[in-house]
Amino acid sequence: MDATTSSGASSSLPLRLIVDDTLSLVSPLQQSFQRSQRHCFGDSSPGEFPLAANPSIVLHVLTSCNVEPEDLAHLEATCKFFRKPANFPPDFQLPMSELAALDMCHKRAIFKHMTTQEREMFKQRCGGSWKLVLRFIMAGEACCRREKSQAIAGPGHSIAVTTSGAVYTFGSNNSGQLGHDGLEEEWRPRPIRSLQGIRIIQAAAGAGRTMLVSDAGRVYAFGKDSFGEVEYGVQGSRVVTTPQMVESLKDIYIVQAAIGNFFTAVLSREGCVYTFSWGSDMKLGHQTEPNDVQPHLLTGPLENIPVVQIAAGYCYLLALACQPSGMSVYSVGCGLGGKLGHGSRTDEKYPRLIEQFQTLNIQPVVVAAGAWHAAVVSKDGRVCTWGWGRYGCLGHGNEECESVPKVVEALGSVKAVHVATGDYTTFVVSDKGDVYSFGCGESSSLGHNTIIEGNNRHSNVLSPELVTSLKRTNERVVQVSLTNSIYWNAHTFALTESGKLYAFGAGDKGQLGTELVAQQNERGAPERVEIDLS
């Protein structure tokens, strides 16, 4: 098949059939014989490649199949065909592996809006290779579900984002955090009409506040008008009831927002971290007032290291960094309970590398910051937790604190792909779509539905347990989100591969997206939310 006429081509680069000039000079029989000698490994012509005569087809296959950056590097290392110039635009000197990586970068929304100069600067920041740029972009997509459907269980209110970028909100609305130009609660998912024509790729929820990030890098905020809101403090007395673009960020292309207590953090396309508020006493490396609306670059080691994900907890921030040498985690802020992971409980004014992952030979790929504890999923599927272990939220079979990351041994037979943390609660999603939870069982937010005799609290779980109630849905779960607040009763969302959303836990404000029967304020078993996020 001629690659130039393939209707299924998804590559953004022109596909061309290039004939090997040396073969065009010999007979068809000789051509057939010579082609049979072309292979990647062998005694006759080591390093050759069967499709070397048709590089356009090779490029089409690499980009259409979304080959991993690591695999492109392996091809380049083992076969000279992938190392020599491919003679394709936009850079005729780029080897095939680099060209394929660049082409796959072009498919990403965050890359399309870059100028040529911005792309070159971006490449140098990532390590000087398009394969490293692609790895950086894909790492961010994997840990944040960027440009995919997602559900956020906020403090009393909820956000659901469809694959197409439409946004639905429901639950508490006392500060206008639902974005519907009013203050009425919503017990069913309701689309934000004012965002029509704007594609949202990421969402964040805080107490009385919502932030949304568009595929154009714009940030929209509504609810309490403060970046440093204490959950029941005095700041943010003004409320905004419809999404408003954050003017101070209009010149920075943002891909993620995270709302913590006392501060807000955002992540730029290039992997720079900016923070708002909570700068008193240089807590985040800068001096600001609580109501500051200007972003401040997080100074220190991360100024020159690209970050793919941020996670905000109670008075602290985690950053997942991506370097040519591998992935690493930095922490900054309040060290109470050992949640910064450095072996002590001291605060850190500047980001500091968590060195324990190197000791454990772990490559972190997802980070989660709960109120008082944190968790990481490694590339090989192991789960590490650390911080305050109250109610068993670390999953180590006890309630002890851990001041450095520790592998959850009870999940040794599980390959994890996602982790979510809340106020003393942890959820883990496996590569098979199974869900495990442990920690505080209050408000039925663990999904195990085992009531302690005599009261309305549910039992705490000290070691990971399979959430059988989700298993019974016969759906493969891909994401879990739970309330990360010390003041609100928690609720939990489980998003499936098919786009179905299940909810359980506290629902007294409508945050579950479903009606509760009379006298009930929570749901112990997952129930389908009537919304399709596919």
Secondary structure in CASP SS format (residue, H / E / C, confidence):
PFRMAT SS
TARGET T0000
AUTHOR 0000-0000-0000
METHOD secondary structure of the structure
MODEL  1
M C 1.00
D C 1.00
A H 1.00
T H 1.00
T H 1.00
S C 1.00
S C 1.00
G C 1.00
A C 1.00
S C 1.00
S C 1.00
S C 1.00
L C 1.00
P C 1.00
L C 1.00
R C 1.00
L C 1.00
I C 1.00
V C 1.00
D C 1.00
D H 1.00
T H 1.00
L H 1.00
S H 1.00
L C 1.00
V C 1.00
S C 1.00
P H 1.00
L H 1.00
Q H 1.00
Q H 1.00
S H 1.00
F H 1.00
Q H 1.00
R H 1.00
S H 1.00
Q C 1.00
R C 1.00
H C 1.00
C C 1.00
F C 1.00
G C 1.00
D C 1.00
S C 1.00
S C 1.00
P C 1.00
G C 1.00
E C 1.00
F C 1.00
P C 1.00
L C 1.00
A C 1.00
A C 1.00
N C 1.00
P H 1.00
S H 1.00
I H 1.00
V H 1.00
L H 1.00
H H 1.00
V H 1.00
L H 1.00
T H 1.00
S H 1.00
C C 1.00
N C 1.00
V C 1.00
E C 1.00
P H 1.00
E H 1.00
D H 1.00
L H 1.00
A H 1.00
H H 1.00
L H 1.00
E H 1.00
A H 1.00
T H 1.00
C C 1.00
K H 1.00
F H 1.00
F H 1.00
R C 1.00
K C 1.00
P E 1.00
A C 1.00
N C 1.00
F C 1.00
P C 1.00
P C 1.00
D C 1.00
F C 1.00
Q C 1.00
L C 1.00
P E 1.00
M H 1.00
S H 1.00
E H 1.00
L H 1.00
A H 1.00
A H 1.00
L H 1.00
D H 1.00
M H 1.00
C H 1.00
H H 1.00
K C 1.00
R C 1.00
A H 1.00
I H 1.00
F H 1.00
K H 1.00
H C 1.00
M C 1.00
T C 1.00
T H 1.00
Q H 1.00
E H 1.00
R H 1.00
E H 1.00
M H 1.00
F H 1.00
K H 1.00
Q H 1.00
R H 1.00
C H 1.00
G C 1.00
G C 1.00
S C 1.00
W H 1.00
K H 1.00
L H 1.00
V H 1.00
L H 1.00
R H 1.00
F H 1.00
I H 1.00
M H 1.00
A H 1.00
G H 1.00
E H 1.00
A H 1.00
C H 1.00
C H 1.00
R C 1.00
R C 1.00
E C 1.00
K C 1.00
S C 1.00
Q E 1.00
A E 1.00
I E 1.00
A E 1.00
G C 1.00
P C 1.00
G C 1.00
H E 1.00
S E 1.00
I E 1.00
A E 1.00
V E 1.00
T C 1.00
T C 1.00
S C 1.00
G C 1.00
A C 1.00
V E 1.00
Y E 1.00
T E 1.00
F E 1.00
G E 1.00
S C 1.00
N C 1.00
N C 1.00
S C 1.00
G C 1.00
Q C 1.00
L C 1.00
G C 1.00
H C 1.00
D C 1.00
G C 1.00
L C 1.00
E C 1.00
E C 1.00
E E 1.00
W E 1.00
R E 1.00
P E 1.00
R E 1.00
P E 1.00
I C 1.00
R H 1.00
S H 1.00
L H 1.00
Q C 1.00
G C 1.00
I C 1.00
R C 1.00
I E 1.00
I E 1.00
Q E 1.00
A E 1.00
A E 1.00
A E 1.00
G E 1.00
A C 1.00
G C 1.00
R E 1.00
T E 1.00
M E 1.00
L E 1.00
V E 1.00
S E 1.00
D C 1.00
A C 1.00
G C 1.00
R C 1.00
V E 1.00
Y E 1.00
A E 1.00
F E 1.00
G E 1.00
K E 1.00
D C 1.00
S C 1.00
F C 1.00
G C 1.00
E C 1.00
V C 1.00
E C 1.00
Y C 1.00
G C 1.00
V C 1.00
Q C 1.00
G C 1.00
S C 1.00
R C 1.00
V E 1.00
V E 1.00
T E 1.00
T E 1.00
P E 1.00
Q E 1.00
M E 1.00
V C 1.00
E H 1.00
S H 1.00
L H 1.00
K C 1.00
D C 1.00
I C 1.00
Y C 1.00
I E 1.00
V E 1.00
Q E 1.00
A E 1.00
A E 1.00
I E 1.00
G E 1.00
N C 1.00
F C 1.00
F E 1.00
T E 1.00
A E 1.00
V E 1.00
L E 1.00
S E 1.00
R C 1.00
E C 1.00
G C 1.00
C C 1.00
V E 1.00
Y E 1.00
T E 1.00
F E 1.00
S C 1.00
W C 1.00
G C 1.00
S H 1.00
D H 1.00
M H 1.00
K C 1.00
L C 1.00
G C 1.00
H C 1.00
Q C 1.00
T C 1.00
E C 1.00
P C 1.00
N C 1.00
D C 1.00
V C 1.00
Q C 1.00
P C 1.00
H E 1.00
L E 1.00
L C 1.00
T C 1.00
G C 1.00
P H 1.00
L H 1.00
E H 1.00
N H 1.00
I C 1.00
P C 1.00
V E 1.00
V E 1.00
Q E 1.00
I E 1.00
A E 1.00
A E 1.00
G C 1.00
Y C 1.00
C C 1.00
Y E 1.00
L E 1.00
L E 1.00
A E 1.00
L E 1.00
A E 1.00
C E 1.00
Q E 1.00
P C 1.00
S C 1.00
G E 1.00
M E 1.00
S E 1.00
V E 1.00
Y E 1.00
S E 1.00
V E 1.00
G E 1.00
C C 1.00
G C 1.00
L H 1.00
G H 1.00
G H 1.00
K C 1.00
L C 1.00
G C 1.00
H C 1.00
G C 1.00
S C 1.00
R C 1.00
T C 1.00
D C 1.00
E E 1.00
K E 1.00
Y E 1.00
P E 1.00
R E 1.00
L E 1.00
I C 1.00
E C 1.00
Q H 1.00
F H 1.00
Q H 1.00
T H 1.00
L C 1.00
N C 1.00
I C 1.00
Q C 1.00
P E 1.00
V E 1.00
V E 1.00
V E 1.00
A E 1.00
A E 1.00
G C 1.00
A C 1.00
W C 1.00
H E 1.00
A E 1.00
A E 1.00
V E 1.00
V E 1.00
S E 1.00
K C 1.00
D C 1.00
G C 1.00
R C 1.00
V E 1.00
C E 1.00
T E 1.00
W E 1.00
G E 1.00
W C 1.00
G C 1.00
R H 1.00
Y H 1.00
G H 1.00
C C 1.00
L C 1.00
G C 1.00
H C 1.00
G C 1.00
N C 1.00
E C 1.00
E C 1.00
C C 1.00
E E 1.00
S E 1.00
V E 1.00
P E 1.00
K E 1.00
V E 1.00
V C 1.00
E H 1.00
A H 1.00
L H 1.00
G C 1.00
S C 1.00
V C 1.00
K C 1.00
A E 1.00
V E 1.00
H E 1.00
V E 1.00
A E 1.00
T E 1.00
G C 1.00
D C 1.00
Y C 1.00
T E 1.00
T E 1.00
F E 1.00
V E 1.00
V E 1.00
S E 1.00
D C 1.00
K C 1.00
G C 1.00
D C 1.00
V E 1.00
Y E 1.00
S E 1.00
F E 1.00
G E 1.00
C C 1.00
G C 1.00
E H 1.00
S H 1.00
S H 1.00
S C 1.00
L C 1.00
G C 1.00
H C 1.00
N C 1.00
T C 1.00
I E 1.00
I C 1.00
E C 1.00
G C 1.00
N C 1.00
N C 1.00
R C 1.00
H E 1.00
S C 1.00
N C 1.00
V E 1.00
L E 1.00
S E 1.00
P E 1.00
E E 1.00
L E 1.00
V C 1.00
T H 1.00
S H 1.00
L H 1.00
K H 1.00
R C 1.00
T C 1.00
N C 1.00
E C 1.00
R C 1.00
V E 1.00
V E 1.00
Q E 1.00
V E 1.00
S E 1.00
L E 1.00
T C 1.00
N C 1.00
S C 1.00
I C 1.00
Y C 1.00
W C 1.00
N C 1.00
A C 1.00
H E 1.00
T E 1.00
F E 1.00
A E 1.00
L E 1.00
T E 1.00
E C 1.00
S C 1.00
G C 1.00
K C 1.00
L E 1.00
Y E 1.00
A E 1.00
F E 1.00
G E 1.00
A E 1.00
G C 1.00
D C 1.00
K C 1.00
G C 1.00
Q C 1.00
L C 1.00
G C 1.00
T C 1.00
E C 1.00
L C 1.00
V C 1.00
A C 1.00
Q C 1.00
Q C 1.00
N C 1.00
E E 1.00
R E 1.00
G E 1.00
A E 1.00
P E 1.00
E E 1.00
R E 1.00
V E 1.00
E C 1.00
I C 1.00
D C 1.00
L C 1.00
S C 1.00
END
